[in-house]
Structure formats: structure tokens, C-alpha cells
Amino acid sequence: MKSLLDNDFSEKKNEIYEIFLNKCLQKLIDFLTTSTDNNLSNKYKIRSTKQIIIEIICHCLKSHG
């Protein structure tokens, strides 16, 4: 997603951000607020995924005022 937004297609950027904000953001936030289970293998994968989601959200917030 980041590489898609880093391109110079400014007319498409706003459309992509709108789709992200309206359709994806709440699902990502819901996932971030779920607790991890006790399985260490799953716990690592979930935490890793949560870190990626946080990076995507931060990038979107920085790029789209």
C-alpha cells in the first residue's frame, strides 16, 4: 500500500485514502485492539501484523493531512 501511495498519482491518492478510511481503517483498529492468545507462535505473528498495521496507519496520517 505504501508503494502505491508513494507514486505521483495525486488524483488517485485521495481516492485511495478515502477507500482506506471508509472501508479498512475500522477493521484494522478492531484488529489492533484484540488481545493475543497464549500460543507463542500466534502471539508473535499477531504482534508482527499489528506493527505493520500501525506503520501503515502512521504513513497514511503523515501523507494525508
NORQUISUL-V193087 format. One record per run of one state. SS is the DSSP state (H for helix, E for strand, - for the rest). FROM is the first residue (numbers start at 1). LEN is the number of residues. Records with the same first field share a line. If there is no record, write none. Layout:
SS = FROM-LEN / FROM-LEN
This chain:
- = 1-1 / 7-3 / 33-7 / 64-2
H = 2-5 / 10-23 / 40-24
